[in-house]
Amino acid sequence: MYDKVTESARYIGNKVTNFKPEIAVILGSGLGDLVNVLEDKEYIDYKDIPNFPQSTVEGHEGRLVFGRIKGIDVLAMQGRFHYYEGYTMKEVTYPVYVMQQLGIKKLIVTNACGGINTSFNPGTLMLIKDFINLFGTNPLIGVNDQRFGPRFPDMSEPYKLELIDKAKTLADELGIEYKEGIYAGFMGPYYETAAEIVSIGRQGADAVGMSTVPETIAANYLGIDVLGIACITNMATGIQKHKHSHERVVATAKKVSADLCTWVAKIIENIE
């Protein structure tokens, strides 16, 4: 895998020579509008990158976008990979490994997810304080390559407290409303049953989705600081009255993406 990651990173580095980003953003369903904020953009389609997986989900463009925000180089991943698509966990998190070799030090992960905490509403932005892994597996299983990271990485601060505090301060300055909570990563691809939501809620989760946790685990393993922001696009089964729809999820995400983009751009400007 190390050789494959090196090949991917070398290809990207040779294609994009004007950028040396240390900050990357993974954009969830319906949240790809952040790229509109970037200046001097250059694109690389996933299909052109050696060894790179391909995104198959509606609302995910399937490309890397390099650009700048107030002169700061940024790498945006417009479309992520999910375990439910049939990829292995190593494939789901493969881009994060490539990011490390490209020199990324900080990663902002975003997602569209379901709210369990009844103080939330569709459109709520939630800073992720911690995660619960309900996938039944994780990307670190298997033989460990010390060139990537340690055999037993610490997960006591999966979302960097310093970045969370910075994000909260900037949201207050911008007048952007947000909540804080714990995100549960669920395998999918079906929307959870009402009984499962009751169970997940009892475990302490405020929101549930089908992504983010694998990338967070891999990034921490690779020594990358992570900030997570979830967009509550619907309330979970048994809480909301109508049936679930991916189209509705994407539509709600797009409605709040302006606030999210403003917030993330301000965070990037102020990350040290």
Protein Blocks (a to p, Z undefined) as FASTA:
>chain_A
ZZmmmmmmmmmmmmmmmbccfbdcdddehilmmmmmpghiacddfklpghiacdfbehia
opacdddeehiacdddehiadfklopafklmmmmmmmmmmnopabdcdddddddfblkbc
ehiacddfbdcdfkopafkgccddfklmcfbdcfkbmbafklmmmmmmmmmmnopacddd
dddddebjadcdfklmmmmmmnopabdcfehjlmmmmmmmnopacddddddfbdcehkam
bdcdfklmmmmmmmmmmmmmmmmmmmmmmpZZ
